[in-house]
Amino acid sequence: MRKYGVVELVLLVTVFLWGINTPVMKIGLAYLPPVLYNALRLLLAATIAWPILLSSGTCRPIQQGDAKRILTISLMGFFFFQVLFTAGLPKTTAGNASLVLALTPVYVAVINRIFKNERLALPVVLGIGVALLGVGLIVLGSGKTLSLASGDLVGALLILAGQAGNGYYVVYSKDLMERYSTYQINTWVMTLSALAFTVISLPDLAALQLSEVPLAAWLSIAVSGTFSLCIGNLLWVWALGRISSTKASLYQYLSPIVSIAAGVLFLGETFGLLQIAGASVIFAGLYLTQQKSLEPSPILLKKKAFQHS
């Protein structure tokens, strides 16, 4: 199998893990406060990530300049998104949240364009737009409400602001892949985010009555923390080190399809014609992006030429 085919396969597995995470989280959030739930699953993810890193033999000292970068993508990127997503989700409709979350590839493309990390080919731009339309059809077909009411808009804007952090994390974690292993980046991001979440969840943690938390909630934390956060982000960072961040982020458009399929299987949700049409449009958008690869910017080309001179 050629190298790029392996990356595509890894991204599909990642999307699957993230897609089933939505119905899994719904179960845990029915019993635990959102901030505490995120803190527990992040702590589990970090706990699993450390043995994986140490057994990989790829742990190396962090350079002073890179320590700041890792701290920044962890707190200003990953943690920032998780906090605002957690705060915004209860304040908006599920339809608004789904559409805003689908803007990740747009954020990544804009950040790359502004800082000239990647030059976007026209098919990629068209593919982003077409796939986003497909997500809209899926949301409408699922019966989720889209609302511009002031109360719902506040939550949507919080998630939208959080997406800036998510885009920052996607773009700038790629740069660190040149010097550190996937295991090391993933472990530090999970650890720093878990510690930050633990601090802000202390009031909920103090009030937690372990005897009142059912097994279903603990299983939700275990599945989400292990597969979505730890393994999913490990695979994601690995893929970012091998293809452009814009093209990798486009695969996140497939997450709503997996989420709906998981909802049908485990939560008794329905799958209608609009959702089938939306899934087809998303695949069409992804097909468009494959028609021409992203070209590196002249700045990147000069860097590579200098490195090989």
Summary of the structure (lengths in Angstrom):
residues: 309
radius of gyration: 19.3
end to end distance: 31.5
largest distance: 64.6
contacts: 1076
relative contact order: 0.21
helix: 80%
strand: 1%
